[in-house]
Amino acid sequence: MRLEGKVALITGAANGIGYAAAERFVQEGCQVALVDFDHVEGEEKARTLNEHGTGNAAFFKGDVADRASVDSFVQEVKEHFGKIDILINNAGITRDGMIHKLSPEDFQKVVDVNLTGVFNCTQAVVPYLIENGKGKIINTSSVSGVYGNVGQTNYAATKAAVVGMTKTWAKELGRKGINVNAVAPGFTETGMVTEVPEKVIAQMKAMIPLGRLGKPEDIAKAYLYLASDDSDYVNGTVLHVDGGIMM
Protein backbone atom coordinates (compact mmCIF):
# COMPACT_ATOMS: atom_id res chain seq x y z
CA MET A 1 0.00 0.00 0.00
CA ARG A 2 2.63 2.48 -1.11
CA LEU A 3 0.14 5.26 -1.87
CA GLU A 4 -2.22 4.85 1.06
CA GLY A 5 -3.78 8.17 2.04
CA LYS A 6 -2.71 9.87 -1.20
CA VAL A 7 -4.86 11.47 -3.90
CA ALA A 8 -3.71 11.28 -7.52
CA LEU A 9 -5.05 13.13 -10.54
CA ILE A 10 -4.30 11.22 -13.76
CA THR A 11 -5.07 12.73 -17.17
CA GLY A 12 -5.83 10.56 -20.18
CA ALA A 13 -7.01 7.92 -17.72
CA ALA A 14 -9.88 6.33 -19.65
CA ASN A 15 -7.63 3.97 -21.60
CA GLY A 16 -4.13 2.64 -22.13
CA ILE A 17 -1.31 3.74 -19.86
CA GLY A 18 -3.48 6.19 -17.92
CA TYR A 19 -6.00 3.53 -16.96
CA ALA A 20 -3.26 1.02 -16.12
CA ALA A 21 -1.82 3.62 -13.76
CA ALA A 22 -5.21 4.32 -12.18
CA GLU A 23 -5.76 0.61 -11.63
CA ARG A 24 -2.33 0.12 -10.06
CA PHE A 25 -2.65 3.21 -7.87
CA VAL A 26 -6.01 2.07 -6.48
CA GLN A 27 -4.44 -1.29 -5.66
CA GLU A 28 -1.78 0.63 -3.71
CA GLY A 29 -4.37 2.41 -1.55
CA CYS A 30 -4.58 5.66 -3.53
CA GLN A 31 -7.68 7.70 -4.19
CA VAL A 32 -7.66 8.38 -7.93
CA ALA A 33 -9.26 11.06 -10.08
CA LEU A 34 -9.52 9.74 -13.64
CA VAL A 35 -9.63 12.67 -16.05
CA ASP A 36 -10.42 12.29 -19.76
CA PHE A 37 -12.50 13.89 -22.50
CA ASP A 38 -14.13 10.49 -23.19
CA HIS A 39 -16.78 10.56 -20.48
CA VAL A 40 -18.47 7.31 -21.53
CA GLU A 41 -15.30 5.21 -21.28
CA GLY A 42 -14.01 7.18 -18.30
CA GLU A 43 -17.13 6.69 -16.21
CA GLU A 44 -17.18 2.99 -17.04
CA LYS A 45 -13.55 2.58 -16.02
CA ALA A 46 -14.16 4.37 -12.72
CA ARG A 47 -17.11 2.06 -12.01
CA THR A 48 -14.93 -0.95 -12.78
CA LEU A 49 -12.25 0.21 -10.35
CA ASN A 50 -14.80 0.81 -7.64
CA GLU A 51 -16.46 -2.58 -8.14
CA HIS A 52 -13.25 -4.58 -8.10
CA GLY A 53 -11.05 -2.30 -6.02
CA THR A 54 -11.52 -0.23 -2.93
CA GLY A 55 -14.05 2.32 -4.13
CA ASN A 56 -11.43 5.05 -4.33
CA ALA A 57 -11.88 6.15 -7.96
CA ALA A 58 -13.92 8.96 -9.48
CA PHE A 59 -14.17 10.23 -13.05
CA PHE A 60 -13.97 13.87 -14.11
CA LYS A 61 -14.58 14.98 -17.69
CA GLY A 62 -12.10 17.49 -19.04
CA ASP A 63 -10.00 18.74 -21.92
CA VAL A 64 -6.40 19.45 -20.93
CA ALA A 65 -5.97 21.79 -23.92
CA ASP A 66 -8.76 24.05 -22.61
CA ARG A 67 -7.58 26.08 -19.61
CA ALA A 68 -11.11 26.81 -18.38
CA SER A 69 -11.86 23.09 -18.43
CA VAL A 70 -8.64 22.34 -16.55
CA ASP A 71 -9.33 24.91 -13.84
CA SER A 72 -12.82 23.46 -13.47
CA PHE A 73 -11.92 19.78 -13.13
CA VAL A 74 -8.94 20.48 -10.86
CA GLN A 75 -11.26 22.39 -8.52
CA GLU A 76 -13.79 19.55 -8.69
CA VAL A 77 -11.12 17.00 -7.80
CA LYS A 78 -9.96 19.09 -4.85
CA GLU A 79 -13.51 19.48 -3.57
CA HIS A 80 -14.30 15.78 -4.03
CA PHE A 81 -11.20 14.31 -2.38
CA GLY A 82 -10.17 17.23 -0.16
CA LYS A 83 -6.63 17.46 -1.54
CA ILE A 84 -4.32 16.54 -4.41
CA ASP A 85 -0.94 14.91 -3.75
CA ILE A 86 0.08 13.54 -7.14
CA LEU A 87 -0.35 14.81 -10.70
CA ILE A 88 0.33 12.55 -13.66
CA ASN A 89 0.30 14.42 -16.97
CA ASN A 90 -0.40 11.37 -19.09
CA ALA A 91 -2.84 12.66 -21.71
CA GLY A 92 -1.43 12.73 -25.23
CA ILE A 93 -2.31 12.34 -28.90
CA THR A 94 -0.55 11.75 -32.21
CA ARG A 95 -1.19 13.26 -35.64
CA ASP A 96 1.73 11.80 -37.57
CA GLY A 97 2.99 12.99 -40.93
CA MET A 98 6.23 13.65 -42.76
CA ILE A 99 7.29 17.30 -42.58
CA HIS A 100 6.34 18.04 -46.19
CA LYS A 101 2.84 16.62 -45.58
CA LEU A 102 2.12 17.63 -41.98
CA SER A 103 -0.71 20.15 -41.83
CA PRO A 104 -0.46 23.21 -39.57
CA GLU A 105 -3.72 22.10 -37.94
CA ASP A 106 -2.32 18.68 -37.01
CA PHE A 107 0.88 20.26 -35.73
CA GLN A 108 -1.02 22.68 -33.51
CA LYS A 109 -3.49 20.10 -32.19
CA VAL A 110 -0.65 17.93 -30.85
CA VAL A 111 1.03 20.99 -29.30
CA ASP A 112 -2.24 21.99 -27.64
CA VAL A 113 -2.76 18.62 -25.96
CA ASN A 114 0.73 17.26 -25.39
CA LEU A 115 2.49 20.48 -24.40
CA THR A 116 0.02 23.20 -23.46
CA GLY A 117 -2.07 20.57 -21.70
CA VAL A 118 0.85 19.65 -19.45
CA PHE A 119 1.43 23.32 -18.65
CA ASN A 120 -2.27 23.93 -17.96
CA CYS A 121 -2.66 21.01 -15.57
CA THR A 122 0.59 21.63 -13.73
CA GLN A 123 -0.05 25.32 -13.19
CA ALA A 124 -3.57 24.57 -11.93
CA VAL A 125 -2.45 21.84 -9.49
CA VAL A 126 0.81 23.33 -8.17
CA PRO A 127 -0.86 25.71 -5.66
CA TYR A 128 -2.43 22.71 -3.91
CA LEU A 129 0.88 20.85 -3.78
CA ILE A 130 2.59 23.93 -2.35
CA GLU A 131 -0.21 24.11 0.21
CA ASN A 132 0.57 20.50 1.19
CA GLY A 133 4.30 21.23 1.46
CA LYS A 134 4.92 18.07 -0.58
CA GLY A 135 3.85 16.53 -3.87
CA LYS A 136 4.77 14.53 -6.95
CA ILE A 137 4.42 15.61 -10.57
CA ILE A 138 5.08 13.02 -13.28
CA ASN A 139 5.11 14.09 -16.91
CA THR A 140 4.89 11.66 -19.81
CA SER A 141 7.56 12.23 -22.42
CA SER A 142 8.64 9.61 -24.99
CA VAL A 143 11.73 8.12 -26.56
CA SER A 144 10.59 10.08 -29.62
CA GLY A 145 11.11 13.27 -27.66
CA VAL A 146 14.65 12.27 -26.72
CA TYR A 147 15.85 10.80 -30.01
CA GLY A 148 13.31 11.97 -32.60
CA ASN A 149 11.24 9.74 -34.85
CA VAL A 150 10.40 9.78 -38.54
CA GLY A 151 6.98 11.26 -39.24
CA GLN A 152 6.57 12.72 -35.76
CA THR A 153 7.74 16.32 -35.95
CA ASN A 154 4.86 17.52 -33.80
CA TYR A 155 4.86 14.63 -31.32
CA ALA A 156 8.65 14.57 -30.87
CA ALA A 157 8.75 18.35 -30.43
CA THR A 158 6.14 18.29 -27.67
CA LYS A 159 7.72 15.36 -25.86
CA ALA A 160 11.15 17.01 -26.00
CA ALA A 161 9.61 20.19 -24.60
CA VAL A 162 8.04 18.19 -21.77
CA VAL A 163 11.55 17.12 -20.74
CA GLY A 164 12.64 20.77 -20.66
CA MET A 165 9.64 21.78 -18.57
CA THR A 166 10.20 18.86 -16.22
CA LYS A 167 13.78 19.89 -15.47
CA THR A 168 12.78 23.53 -15.08
CA TRP A 169 9.95 22.75 -12.67
CA ALA A 170 12.19 20.37 -10.72
CA LYS A 171 14.47 23.34 -10.02
CA GLU A 172 11.64 25.74 -9.26
CA LEU A 173 9.52 23.46 -7.09
CA GLY A 174 12.07 21.21 -5.39
CA ARG A 175 12.62 23.74 -2.61
CA LYS A 176 8.88 23.59 -1.93
CA GLY A 177 8.96 19.83 -1.38
CA ILE A 178 7.64 18.93 -4.82
CA ASN A 179 9.41 16.33 -6.96
CA VAL A 180 9.01 16.68 -10.72
CA ASN A 181 10.09 13.85 -12.98
CA ALA A 182 9.29 12.43 -16.41
CA VAL A 183 8.80 8.97 -17.85
CA ALA A 184 9.85 8.27 -21.44
CA PRO A 185 8.01 5.17 -22.69
CA GLY A 186 9.20 3.28 -25.72
CA PHE A 187 6.88 1.44 -28.09
CA THR A 188 3.96 0.41 -25.90
CA GLU A 189 0.85 -1.66 -26.63
CA THR A 190 -1.74 1.12 -26.61
CA GLY A 191 -4.29 2.36 -29.11
CA MET A 192 -1.64 4.52 -30.75
CA VAL A 193 0.55 1.53 -31.59
CA THR A 194 -2.16 -0.99 -32.47
CA GLU A 195 -3.00 1.15 -35.51
CA VAL A 196 0.50 0.52 -36.87
CA PRO A 197 0.82 -2.23 -39.56
CA GLU A 198 1.99 -5.63 -38.25
CA LYS A 199 5.10 -5.49 -40.43
CA VAL A 200 6.18 -2.26 -38.76
CA ILE A 201 5.43 -3.67 -35.29
CA ALA A 202 7.64 -6.66 -36.09
CA GLN A 203 10.43 -4.26 -37.04
CA MET A 204 9.93 -2.41 -33.75
CA LYS A 205 10.24 -5.62 -31.74
CA ALA A 206 13.42 -6.53 -33.59
CA MET A 207 14.99 -3.27 -32.40
CA ILE A 208 14.18 -3.89 -28.72
CA PRO A 209 16.73 -5.92 -26.74
CA LEU A 210 13.96 -7.41 -24.57
CA GLY A 211 12.21 -8.60 -27.72
CA ARG A 212 8.74 -7.24 -27.02
CA LEU A 213 6.69 -4.09 -26.95
CA GLY A 214 6.02 -2.51 -23.60
CA LYS A 215 2.72 -3.03 -21.83
CA PRO A 216 0.75 -0.21 -20.19
CA GLU A 217 1.44 -1.92 -16.87
CA ASP A 218 5.18 -1.49 -17.41
CA ILE A 219 4.75 2.27 -17.58
CA ALA A 220 2.31 2.26 -14.67
CA LYS A 221 4.98 0.67 -12.48
CA ALA A 222 7.34 3.52 -13.29
CA TYR A 223 4.63 6.04 -12.44
CA LEU A 224 4.09 4.22 -9.16
CA TYR A 225 7.75 4.43 -8.20
CA LEU A 226 7.95 8.14 -8.98
CA ALA A 227 4.67 8.82 -7.15
CA SER A 228 5.66 6.92 -4.02
CA ASP A 229 7.87 7.90 -1.11
CA ASP A 230 10.52 5.56 -2.55
CA SER A 231 11.46 8.36 -4.98
CA ASP A 232 11.63 11.21 -2.49
CA TYR A 233 15.21 12.05 -3.52
CA VAL A 234 14.59 11.69 -7.26
CA ASN A 235 14.03 15.05 -8.96
CA GLY A 236 14.38 16.28 -12.55
CA THR A 237 14.95 12.77 -13.89
CA VAL A 238 13.72 11.24 -17.16
CA LEU A 239 13.10 7.55 -16.55
CA HIS A 240 13.28 5.55 -19.78
CA VAL A 241 10.91 2.56 -19.89
CA ASP A 242 11.66 1.28 -23.38
CA GLY A 243 13.07 -2.25 -23.17
CA GLY A 244 16.54 -0.88 -23.94
CA ILE A 245 15.71 0.27 -27.47
CA MET A 246 17.70 3.50 -27.15
CA MET A 247 20.85 2.23 -25.44
Beta strands, then each sheet from edge to edge (+ up, - down):
strand 1: 7-11
strand 2: 31-36
strand 3: 57-61
strand 4: 86-89
strand 5: 135-140
strand 6: 178-185
strand 7: 238-241
sheet 1: 3+ 2+ 1+ 4+ 5+ 6+ 7+
end
